[in-house]
């Protein structure tokens, strides 16, 4: 199964919203912590990391926020940057 960036965004937003609605998380910071945890979960296996890097067309390793010593770091950076741009935590927190 290959990685689909838009499905991943949808899954993240659904999980954040579910936890906001049930009171598990209540603040924006907690919401982002959940997203970052989901990034870690998505970048556990090397074959998933290759799919993530390919799907996100991640090529700017020199500008990475976190250490890129291996495929896991590259995929984490790629998904982290993508999440910051595409997961709408701010709006979800405001609308709960």
PyMOL commands that place a pseudoatom at each C-alpha (Angstrom):
pseudoatom trace, name=CA, resn=UNK, resi=1, chain=A, elem=C, hetatm=0, pos=[0.000, 0.000, 0.000]
pseudoatom trace, name=CA, resn=UNK, resi=2, chain=A, elem=C, hetatm=0, pos=[1.507, 3.309, -0.991]
pseudoatom trace, name=CA, resn=UNK, resi=3, chain=A, elem=C, hetatm=0, pos=[1.324, 6.528, 0.947]
pseudoatom trace, name=CA, resn=UNK, resi=4, chain=A, elem=C, hetatm=0, pos=[-1.298, 9.092, -0.080]
pseudoatom trace, name=CA, resn=UNK, resi=5, chain=A, elem=C, hetatm=0, pos=[-0.657, 12.543, 1.337]
pseudoatom trace, name=CA, resn=UNK, resi=6, chain=A, elem=C, hetatm=0, pos=[-4.292, 13.683, 1.204]
pseudoatom trace, name=CA, resn=UNK, resi=7, chain=A, elem=C, hetatm=0, pos=[-5.579, 10.528, 2.893]
pseudoatom trace, name=CA, resn=UNK, resi=8, chain=A, elem=C, hetatm=0, pos=[-2.982, 11.060, 5.607]
pseudoatom trace, name=CA, resn=UNK, resi=9, chain=A, elem=C, hetatm=0, pos=[-4.108, 14.680, 6.130]
pseudoatom trace, name=CA, resn=UNK, resi=10, chain=A, elem=C, hetatm=0, pos=[-7.725, 13.531, 6.346]
pseudoatom trace, name=CA, resn=UNK, resi=11, chain=A, elem=C, hetatm=0, pos=[-6.836, 10.807, 8.878]
pseudoatom trace, name=CA, resn=UNK, resi=12, chain=A, elem=C, hetatm=0, pos=[-4.872, 13.308, 10.981]
pseudoatom trace, name=CA, resn=UNK, resi=13, chain=A, elem=C, hetatm=0, pos=[-7.668, 15.837, 10.972]
pseudoatom trace, name=CA, resn=UNK, resi=14, chain=A, elem=C, hetatm=0, pos=[-10.271, 13.192, 11.806]
pseudoatom trace, name=CA, resn=UNK, resi=15, chain=A, elem=C, hetatm=0, pos=[-8.219, 11.933, 14.754]
pseudoatom trace, name=CA, resn=UNK, resi=16, chain=A, elem=C, hetatm=0, pos=[-7.515, 15.439, 16.062]
pseudoatom trace, name=CA, resn=UNK, resi=17, chain=A, elem=C, hetatm=0, pos=[-11.198, 16.332, 15.773]
pseudoatom trace, name=CA, resn=UNK, resi=18, chain=A, elem=C, hetatm=0, pos=[-12.269, 13.097, 17.480]
pseudoatom trace, name=CA, resn=UNK, resi=19, chain=A, elem=C, hetatm=0, pos=[-9.949, 13.736, 20.412]
pseudoatom trace, name=CA, resn=UNK, resi=20, chain=A, elem=C, hetatm=0, pos=[-10.975, 17.389, 20.647]
pseudoatom trace, name=CA, resn=UNK, resi=21, chain=A, elem=C, hetatm=0, pos=[-14.641, 16.424, 20.711]
pseudoatom trace, name=CA, resn=UNK, resi=22, chain=A, elem=C, hetatm=0, pos=[-14.226, 13.710, 23.338]
pseudoatom trace, name=CA, resn=UNK, resi=23, chain=A, elem=C, hetatm=0, pos=[-12.056, 15.950, 25.527]
pseudoatom trace, name=CA, resn=UNK, resi=24, chain=A, elem=C, hetatm=0, pos=[-8.871, 13.872, 25.278]
pseudoatom trace, name=CA, resn=UNK, resi=25, chain=A, elem=C, hetatm=0, pos=[-7.124, 16.988, 23.994]
pseudoatom trace, name=CA, resn=UNK, resi=26, chain=A, elem=C, hetatm=0, pos=[-8.286, 20.535, 24.567]
pseudoatom trace, name=CA, resn=UNK, resi=27, chain=A, elem=C, hetatm=0, pos=[-5.598, 22.879, 23.258]
pseudoatom trace, name=CA, resn=UNK, resi=28, chain=A, elem=C, hetatm=0, pos=[-3.811, 23.663, 20.014]
pseudoatom trace, name=CA, resn=UNK, resi=29, chain=A, elem=C, hetatm=0, pos=[-0.463, 22.538, 21.439]
pseudoatom trace, name=CA, resn=UNK, resi=30, chain=A, elem=C, hetatm=0, pos=[-1.902, 19.123, 22.335]
pseudoatom trace, name=CA, resn=UNK, resi=31, chain=A, elem=C, hetatm=0, pos=[-3.403, 18.869, 18.862]
pseudoatom trace, name=CA, resn=UNK, resi=32, chain=A, elem=C, hetatm=0, pos=[-0.026, 19.458, 17.245]
pseudoatom trace, name=CA, resn=UNK, resi=33, chain=A, elem=C, hetatm=0, pos=[1.576, 16.922, 19.595]
pseudoatom trace, name=CA, resn=UNK, resi=34, chain=A, elem=C, hetatm=0, pos=[-0.941, 14.382, 18.307]
pseudoatom trace, name=CA, resn=UNK, resi=35, chain=A, elem=C, hetatm=0, pos=[-0.092, 15.269, 14.695]
pseudoatom trace, name=CA, resn=UNK, resi=36, chain=A, elem=C, hetatm=0, pos=[3.641, 14.930, 15.427]
pseudoatom trace, name=CA, resn=UNK, resi=37, chain=A, elem=C, hetatm=0, pos=[2.972, 11.551, 17.036]
pseudoatom trace, name=CA, resn=UNK, resi=38, chain=A, elem=C, hetatm=0, pos=[1.125, 10.504, 13.892]
pseudoatom trace, name=CA, resn=UNK, resi=39, chain=A, elem=C, hetatm=0, pos=[4.141, 11.615, 11.841]
pseudoatom trace, name=CA, resn=UNK, resi=40, chain=A, elem=C, hetatm=0, pos=[6.367, 9.400, 13.986]
pseudoatom trace, name=CA, resn=UNK, resi=41, chain=A, elem=C, hetatm=0, pos=[3.992, 6.483, 13.521]
pseudoatom trace, name=CA, resn=UNK, resi=42, chain=A, elem=C, hetatm=0, pos=[3.959, 6.998, 9.747]
pseudoatom trace, name=CA, resn=UNK, resi=43, chain=A, elem=C, hetatm=0, pos=[7.769, 7.017, 9.537]
pseudoatom trace, name=CA, resn=UNK, resi=44, chain=A, elem=C, hetatm=0, pos=[8.486, 3.830, 11.480]
pseudoatom trace, name=CA, resn=UNK, resi=45, chain=A, elem=C, hetatm=0, pos=[9.295, 1.530, 8.560]
pseudoatom trace, name=CA, resn=UNK, resi=46, chain=A, elem=C, hetatm=0, pos=[11.802, 2.240, 5.800]
pseudoatom trace, name=CA, resn=UNK, resi=47, chain=A, elem=C, hetatm=0, pos=[9.463, 1.182, 2.988]
pseudoatom trace, name=CA, resn=UNK, resi=48, chain=A, elem=C, hetatm=0, pos=[6.854, 3.677, 4.269]
pseudoatom trace, name=CA, resn=UNK, resi=49, chain=A, elem=C, hetatm=0, pos=[9.532, 6.360, 4.445]
pseudoatom trace, name=CA, resn=UNK, resi=50, chain=A, elem=C, hetatm=0, pos=[10.466, 5.824, 0.798]
pseudoatom trace, name=CA, resn=UNK, resi=51, chain=A, elem=C, hetatm=0, pos=[6.790, 6.125, -0.159]
pseudoatom trace, name=CA, resn=UNK, resi=52, chain=A, elem=C, hetatm=0, pos=[6.405, 9.337, 1.869]
pseudoatom trace, name=CA, resn=UNK, resi=53, chain=A, elem=C, hetatm=0, pos=[9.471, 10.966, 0.336]
pseudoatom trace, name=CA, resn=UNK, resi=54, chain=A, elem=C, hetatm=0, pos=[8.369, 9.971, -3.148]
pseudoatom trace, name=CA, resn=UNK, resi=55, chain=A, elem=C, hetatm=0, pos=[4.744, 11.117, -2.667]
pseudoatom trace, name=CA, resn=UNK, resi=56, chain=A, elem=C, hetatm=0, pos=[5.805, 14.464, -1.218]
pseudoatom trace, name=CA, resn=UNK, resi=57, chain=A, elem=C, hetatm=0, pos=[8.607, 14.862, -3.768]
pseudoatom trace, name=CA, resn=UNK, resi=58, chain=A, elem=C, hetatm=0, pos=[10.919, 15.842, -0.918]
pseudoatom trace, name=CA, resn=UNK, resi=59, chain=A, elem=C, hetatm=0, pos=[14.249, 16.985, -2.329]
pseudoatom trace, name=CA, resn=UNK, resi=60, chain=A, elem=C, hetatm=0, pos=[15.405, 19.936, -0.209]
pseudoatom trace, name=CA, resn=UNK, resi=61, chain=A, elem=C, hetatm=0, pos=[17.390, 17.975, 2.393]
pseudoatom trace, name=CA, resn=UNK, resi=62, chain=A, elem=C, hetatm=0, pos=[19.802, 20.829, 3.055]
pseudoatom trace, name=CA, resn=UNK, resi=63, chain=A, elem=C, hetatm=0, pos=[16.979, 23.015, 4.396]
pseudoatom trace, name=CA, resn=UNK, resi=64, chain=A, elem=C, hetatm=0, pos=[15.498, 20.339, 6.658]
pseudoatom trace, name=CA, resn=UNK, resi=65, chain=A, elem=C, hetatm=0, pos=[14.303, 21.348, 10.110]
pseudoatom trace, name=CA, resn=UNK, resi=66, chain=A, elem=C, hetatm=0, pos=[15.443, 18.129, 11.795]
pseudoatom trace, name=CA, resn=UNK, resi=67, chain=A, elem=C, hetatm=0, pos=[18.471, 15.899, 11.334]
pseudoatom trace, name=CA, resn=UNK, resi=68, chain=A, elem=C, hetatm=0, pos=[18.459, 13.935, 8.071]
pseudoatom trace, name=CA, resn=UNK, resi=69, chain=A, elem=C, hetatm=0, pos=[21.025, 11.204, 8.710]
pseudoatom trace, name=CA, resn=UNK, resi=70, chain=A, elem=C, hetatm=0, pos=[18.841, 8.437, 7.340]
pseudoatom trace, name=CA, resn=UNK, resi=71, chain=A, elem=C, hetatm=0, pos=[15.647, 7.667, 5.440]
pseudoatom trace, name=CA, resn=UNK, resi=72, chain=A, elem=C, hetatm=0, pos=[13.600, 8.012, 8.633]
pseudoatom trace, name=CA, resn=UNK, resi=73, chain=A, elem=C, hetatm=0, pos=[14.807, 11.559, 9.245]
pseudoatom trace, name=CA, resn=UNK, resi=74, chain=A, elem=C, hetatm=0, pos=[14.168, 12.517, 5.634]
pseudoatom trace, name=CA, resn=UNK, resi=75, chain=A, elem=C, hetatm=0, pos=[10.619, 11.167, 5.746]
pseudoatom trace, name=CA, resn=UNK, resi=76, chain=A, elem=C, hetatm=0, pos=[9.939, 12.797, 9.134]
pseudoatom trace, name=CA, resn=UNK, resi=77, chain=A, elem=C, hetatm=0, pos=[11.080, 16.174, 7.798]
pseudoatom trace, name=CA, resn=UNK, resi=78, chain=A, elem=C, hetatm=0, pos=[9.029, 15.800, 4.648]
pseudoatom trace, name=CA, resn=UNK, resi=79, chain=A, elem=C, hetatm=0, pos=[5.860, 14.875, 6.512]
pseudoatom trace, name=CA, resn=UNK, resi=80, chain=A, elem=C, hetatm=0, pos=[6.454, 17.478, 9.234]
pseudoatom trace, name=CA, resn=UNK, resi=81, chain=A, elem=C, hetatm=0, pos=[6.742, 20.286, 6.689]
pseudoatom trace, name=CA, resn=UNK, resi=82, chain=A, elem=C, hetatm=0, pos=[3.725, 18.969, 4.781]
pseudoatom trace, name=CA, resn=UNK, resi=83, chain=A, elem=C, hetatm=0, pos=[1.655, 18.753, 7.987]
pseudoatom trace, name=CA, resn=UNK, resi=84, chain=A, elem=C, hetatm=0, pos=[2.480, 22.317, 8.988]
pseudoatom trace, name=CA, resn=UNK, resi=85, chain=A, elem=C, hetatm=0, pos=[1.194, 23.513, 5.625]
pseudoatom trace, name=CA, resn=UNK, resi=86, chain=A, elem=C, hetatm=0, pos=[-1.845, 21.263, 5.267]
pseudoatom trace, name=CA, resn=UNK, resi=87, chain=A, elem=C, hetatm=0, pos=[-3.245, 20.013, 8.580]
pseudoatom trace, name=CA, resn=UNK, resi=88, chain=A, elem=C, hetatm=0, pos=[-5.686, 22.678, 9.790]
pseudoatom trace, name=CA, resn=UNK, resi=89, chain=A, elem=C, hetatm=0, pos=[-5.309, 22.324, 13.558]
pseudoatom trace, name=CA, resn=UNK, resi=90, chain=A, elem=C, hetatm=0, pos=[-5.989, 26.009, 14.247]
pseudoatom trace, name=CA, resn=UNK, resi=91, chain=A, elem=C, hetatm=0, pos=[-9.402, 25.890, 12.619]
pseudoatom trace, name=CA, resn=UNK, resi=92, chain=A, elem=C, hetatm=0, pos=[-10.351, 22.616, 14.317]
pseudoatom trace, name=CA, resn=UNK, resi=93, chain=A, elem=C, hetatm=0, pos=[-9.479, 23.935, 17.784]
pseudoatom trace, name=CA, resn=UNK, resi=94, chain=A, elem=C, hetatm=0, pos=[-11.506, 27.114, 17.187]
pseudoatom trace, name=CA, resn=UNK, resi=95, chain=A, elem=C, hetatm=0, pos=[-14.564, 25.202, 15.976]
pseudoatom trace, name=CA, resn=UNK, resi=96, chain=A, elem=C, hetatm=0, pos=[-14.909, 22.708, 18.820]
for i in range(1, 96): cmd.bond("trace and resi %d" % i, "trace and resi %d" % (i + 1))
show_as sticks, trace
zoom trace
